[in-house]
Amino acid sequence: MAQIRDTIELLTKVLRSNGTHKIKAEAFRLAKFDNDDAVEPLWHLIFELIYYMKYGSIDELSIRAFTELSIEEIVVFVKREMQRRGFFSRDFAHLPNDMSSGSRELLLALGWLLCKEAVIERFMENCASPLEEDTASFHQIADIEVPSPRQLSPRSQLNPVEKVKQLLWLNGKLRMNLRGLFAIQRERTKLLHKINQSTQSVSVDPDRNHLSVLEVMMLKHPELLKKNLQLLERDNDRLQNLLKWKEQEDIFWKWMESVLDAKLQSITTKGPSSNPGNQLQDWSVPPDSITTLKQAHDRVQHAVTKYESIVEHLERLWTVKRQHVTQTDLDEVLAAIDLEISLQQGNIGGMGDAAAVLPKRLNEPRFSYVPDLPERSTSHGAQLMPDGVRDIKDEIGMLQQLVHGLQHEINGKQDWYKQEMQNLSENFEETVCIPPMARKV
């Protein structure tokens, strides 16, 4: 218990050092037991993290927004943003808009947001030294009035000659400003070189042999040195907390599993809660998601209808083919083959000279009985006799292999289509895939 408390305390320090309001670790413990005292702090924390995800920092604007917005507006905003990010929890959408209850559900939503959006990893990515090699922050920059595009563009009532003259004037003014900027840049480079040359052989960095502009600035103004030292100490503490969190975050996620177990146990004991007065009024799925879901539903429904008929056909084939094939069946197959060959021969004969250009492989075989020869091997299927006559036993063996191959292929396709139907049915809630019953033939 003490270990998880230390881990949650560490998480609150990490959140606080990145701009969130001060939240106590006790609020997490109260939320696990669905205590209403932890509702408002968790709403506030989720609001700030969403603001950080959208704008990259938690500034005074977020603090003023949380203060000036009404409670209902904050709750609706958080619900919509969580749903937009993929958190489609009905229990979360059913939470009251007055922040009166639902701390456990808020804690689960907070855990989902930390994991799904990788909030701590983003904190680490945004880590930077508070000491920048830029002295612009030490000087007051006057606001420069930028003319509007309407002032820069020639007036529509001017004739073409006056428009060309005005464009030439603007072009000359732009060239003059560019020359001024170039002169300022050259002057800045000269001053920087002068500072580096004056501090030659004096350095605190082993990779340089002179002082930087910031270091000279802090030597000139000692109060800045103390201020920057405090910034470095605070930044070092923040980095240390992030490293410790990466080592101990598994403890937090195991504790979150116990929070989820507590919720499931509560549902089992009390039954699912229902809020008839608070329906899915905040359940707003984006329009593009609705269109995508409808298209996916239509495609799956079409595939199910298509594969259902195929599976039924395979069931009928399996029912027929799974019986043992006898010699009589083979004789009937041979008779059907002879009949088909005769029909095709008649069709080819009616084509006149066109039959002469057909490849030899389309010519019908002639069946005759040939006694077994001791030197002859039939391990590789039917063999052609010297006179081009095939053995009837070889043909029967080939047909038997073909029947077994078809039976094996039907079994494989049946299993594959059954698995496909099962996978498709799992994409729909409250749907059970019932395979068709085998029909008696």
N, C-alpha and C positions, 0 to 999 in steps of 0.2 A: 504493500500500500504506500509506504514511504517512497519507494522507487518511482511509482507512477506519479506521485505528487511532485517529486523533483523534476520529472520529465515535463509535466504540464507547466510547472513554474518556468522551466527553460523555454518552452514554447511561447509563453506570455512575454518573456523578455525579448525573444526574437521578433515577435509581432510589434511590441512596443518600440523597439529600436528602429523599426522600419516605418514608423509614423502612425500606428493605430492608437486608439485610446487605451488607457490603462485598464486592463481586465484582470481580475483575480483568478487564481487557479481554483478557488472554491466554486466559482460559477460553473466550471466544467463538471465538478462532482455533483452539484445540485441538478445540473441538466441531465445527468445520467439517470437520476431518479425522478425526472420530469417535474422538478420543482419550479413553480412559476417565478421565483425570485431571479432566475437566470435568464428569463425570456428577453428582456430589454437589452442587457449587455450583448447577448448573442446576435440579436437583430442588428445592433450597432456595429459589431465586429464584421458580420457578413457584408453589410453595406459598405464599410470601408475597404474590405478586400476586393469587392466588385469594382469600386471606384479605382483602386490601384490597378486592377486588370485592364481597365478601360483607358486610363490616362497615365499610368506609369509611376505615379507617386500619390501620396496622401497629403494634400496641402490644406491651406486655410479655407479654400473654396469648398472642399468636402465637409469640413467642420461646420461652416456656415450653412451648407445645404441641409445637413442633418438637423441643425438647430431650427431652421426656418420652415422646413417642410413639415406637414402634419404627419401624425403617426400612420394614418391610412395610406398616405402617398408614399411613405418610405416602404411600408410592407408591400404595396402593389409593385413598386419599382424593383424591389429585391426578388419578388416572385417571378416577375417577367424576365429579369436578367438571368435568373437561375434556369428558367425554362428555355430561354434562348441558348444557353450554354449546354443544354441536354439533360437537365435534372427534371425528369417528368415523374415526380412523386406525387401521387394523389393526396397522401397524408400531408405533405408540405403545402400543396395548393389549398387544402381545406383549413389551414391554420387561420385563426381569427385575425381580422385586420386591426384589432385594437391592442395587439401585443399582450394578451391576457394569459395565454397558455401555449404549450407546445415546445417547451425547452428541449426535450429529448430529440424531437424531430429536427429542431434547429441545430443541435449538436451533430446529428448525422449529416445534415446538409453542409455544415461547416467542414466536416471531415471529407465529404465528397469534393467540395470546392478545393481544399488543400491538395488533394490527390489528383483530381482531374486537371486542374489548371497549373499544377506544379508551382504553387505560390512560393514555397521556400527556395526552390531552384531559381525562380525569378529574382528573389531577394539577393541570392548569391551573384547572379549575372549582373545586377545593377551595382554591385560593390565597386567603388572607385575611391582613390585617394582624395581626401578633402583638400589637399594642397595641389593646386593646379599651377602650371607654368604659364600663367596669364595674369597680367596686372590690370586687366580691364575692370575688375571688381573693386580696385582701390580708387578709381576715378569716377566722377560723376559724368555720365554721358548725357548731353542735352538732347531733348526730343527734336528730331528732325522732321520738319513738315514735308510730307511726300505729296506732291501734286496728284490729283485724281486723273484717271485715264481721259476724262472728258477735257481737262485742261491741257493735256499733252497732245491730244488729237486735233487736227485742223478743224475748224468750224465748217459745218456743212454748207453755210451760205457763201463761203469764199469761192472765188472763181479759181480755175486750175492754176493760173500763174501765181496767185497769192498763196495757194496751198503748197506749191513747190517751194516758194520762198520761205514759208513757215517751216517746212520739213528741213530745208537747208539750215535754218537757224537752230532748230532742235538738234540737228546732227553736229553742228559746230559746238553747241553747248555741251553735248555729250562728250565730245572729244576733249574739251577743256576740262571737264570733271575727271575724265580718265587720266589726263596728265597730272591733275592735282593729286589723285589717289596714288599714282606712281611715285610722285615726289614725296608724299608722306611715307610710303613704304620704304623708299630709299633712306629717308631720314631715320626711320625706325631701325633699319638695319645698321646704319652708322652708329646710332646710340647703343644698340645691343653689342656691336663689336667693341665700342669704347669701354663698356662695362666689363666685357670678357677680358679685354686687354689690361684693364686697370687691376683686375683681381687675379692676374696670372700667377700660377703656382700656389694659390690659396683655394682649397676645395675640401668639401666634406664628402664628396662622392669619389670613390677610387677610379671611376670611369671617366672623370673629367679633371682638368687641371685649372679650373676657374670656378667662380661662384655664378649661380644662376640669378636671373632678375628677381625671383621671389626671395632668394636668400639675402640679396643685397637690400631688398625692401624691408625684410624683417630685421636686419641689422640697423637700418636707419630708423625703424619704428619698433622698439622693443616690446610694446604692448601687443603687436601682431604676433610676435614669437610666442608669448604666453597663450594667446587665443588659439593659435594653430597647434600648440602642444596639447591643449585640451581637446581639440578636434581629433587629433591622432589617437589619444587615449580612448576616447569614446568609440572611434572607428575600430580600434583594436578589440575592445570588448564585444562589439557587434560581430566581428569576424570569429572571435572565440566562441560565442554563443551558437553561431551557425555551424561551426565544426562539431561542437558537442551535440547539437541536435541531430546531425547526420549519423552520429554514433548511437544515439538513444531513440531514434524515431520508431524503431521496431516495437519498443515497449508501448509507445502511444497507440500504434495501430492494433496491437493485441488488445489493448484496453478498449478501443473503439469496437472491436468485435464483441466484447462483453456488453457494450451499450446496445448493439444490435440484438444480441441475445435477450437482453432485458426487454426490449420492445416486442420481440416475438413472443416472449413469455407472457407479457401483459396482454397481447392480443389473444393468446390461447386462454388466458384466465377470464378476461372480461369480455372478449369478443371484439370484433372490429367496431370502432366508434363511427357514428354517423352524425353528420351535421346537416340536417335538412334545410336549415336557414342559410347555410353558407355553401351553396353549390359551386360548380366550377366556373364562377364568374371571372376568376383570374387565370383560368386555364386557357392561355392564348398560345397556341402553336403557330409559328410563322406560316404565312400563306404558301411559301415555296416548299416547306416541309409537308404541308397537307397535300399539295399537288404531287409531290414525289411519292408519298405513301399511297395515294390513290392509284398512281401509275404502277407501282410495285404490286399492289393488290390485284389489279387487272391482269398483269403479266402472270402472277402466280396462279390466279384462278383459271386463266387460259391453259397454262401448263398442266394444272391438275386435271382439267377436263380432257386434254389431249392424251395424257399418260394413262388416264383411267380406262379409256377405250383400248389402248395398247395392252395394258395389263390384263384386261378381260380376254382379249384375243389370245394372249400368251397362255392364260389359264386354260382356255379351251384347247389350244395346241398341246399343252402339257398333258391334259387329260387324255388326249387321243394318242400321243406319241409315247407315253410312259409305259404302255403295255408292250409285252414282248412281241417282236416281229417274227412271224413264222414263215415257213417255206411257201405257204399259200400266198401270204402277203407279197413275198418277193415275186412270185409268178404273176400276180396281178399288176405289180409295178412294171414288170417286163412287158406285159401285154399292153399296158398303157403307153409305155415308151415306143413299142412297135407301132401302135396306132398313131401316135403323134408324129413318128417318123414318116409314116405313109401319107399323112395329111400334108406334112411339109414337102414331101417329094412331089405330091400332086400340085402344090402351089408353085414349086420351083419349075416343074415341067411346063406349067402354063405360061411361064415367062419367056419361053422360046430360047433364044441364044443367050439370054442373060445368065443362065445357069452355068454356062461355060466359063464365065469370068469369076465364079465363086471360088474361094480358097478351098483347098483339098480337105481342110479340117472340118468343113461343113458336110462332107459326104457321109451318108449314114453307114454305120458298121453292119457287118453281116455276122449273125450268131450261128454257131454250129458246135456240136459236141466233139471234143477231142479228148482221148484218154490221157491219163496222167503219164508223164514221162519221168523216169528216175532222175535224169540229169537236169530237168527243168525246175526252176525255182520261181515261186510266185510271191516272194517276199516284197517285191516292189510294185505290186499292183498288176494290172493286166499287161501281158506281153503280146506283141504282134507276131503272128505266125509268118512263115516265109511267104505264103500266098495272101497275106493281109487279112486273114480270118482270126477273130478273137475267140478266146475260150469262154464258154458260158459260165463256168465256175469262177473264173476271174472277175467277170462282170457282176456275179452275185456277191462276191467278196467286196468289191468296190461299193456296191449299193449298201451293203451292211455297214461298212465304215462310214458312208455318207449319212445313214440313218442315225448311227451313234453320234456322229459329229453334230448333226442337227439337234439331237436330244440334249447334248451337252451345251450347245449354244443357247437353246431355249431355257435351260436351267439357269445359266449365267445371266441372261437378260431378265428373267423373272426376278432373281434376287436383286439385280441392279435397280430395276424399276421400283421394286418394293422399298428399297432403301431411299431412292429419290422421293417417293411419295411420303415416306416418313419424315425426311428432312424438310420437305415443303410444308407439311402439316405443323411442324414445330415453330414455324414463323408466325402462326396465328394463335392468339389466345383462345382458350376454351374450344379447341378443335382437336378431334381425335380421328386418326386415320384408320379406317376399317377396310381391310382388303376384301375384294369380292370373293364370295364362296365358290368353291369349285363346282362346276355343273356336271351333272351325270350325263353321259352320252350313251 
